[in-house]
Amino acid sequence: MPKEVADFLEQDRKREQAQTRRDTRHLSRSMFETVPSDPESVRRPVEDMVLQNLRLENLRNAMETLDQNDQDLIGFRYGEELTLEEIGKVYGISKMTVSKRLRKLHEKLMGSV
């Protein structure tokens, strides 16, 4: 893992711990004074961007492990935006078969992301 990512994650962990301590202090005064903030509802654009970049990198690596036929199938569907029927004509198979192959590829790729 790159040092920048590790540093960022460590800072994020410390920020969450500090928020938890603040929430506990506020709650100890009076249970009705404040409501703890939900860490999941706070937007963190930098963290979101880092996570998205990591997912994309994992997806690229997973794509490289696919054989050329599977890469072409994904390229036709998402790169060239062909319909299932058009892809089926290229391969000489039904659009249902194309759909099943794409679903299996999605499952395989999502498992690696």
C-alpha positions, 0 to 999 in steps of 0.5 A: 500500500502506498505510504500516502494511502496508509498515512491518510487511513491512519489520519482518518482513524485518529479523526474518528477516535477524536469524534467518538471522544467528543460525542462521549463528552457531550453525552456525559453532560446530558443525554438530551443536550446533544446527539452524537453525529453519525460518522456514516452520514458525514461526507468525506470527499477526499476519503471517497476519492481515495476509495474510488481510486483504489476500487478502480485500480483493483478493477483494472487488475481484475480485468487484466486477469480475464482472457481476451474473449471476456475482455472483448465482451466487456469492451463491446458492452461498456466501451462500444455500448453495443446491445446484447443482441448486437454482441450476440450477432458478433459471437453467434450466440443468443442475447440470453447467453450474452447476458449470462456471460456478462452476469458471471463476469460482473460477479467475478469482477465485483468479487475482486473489487 
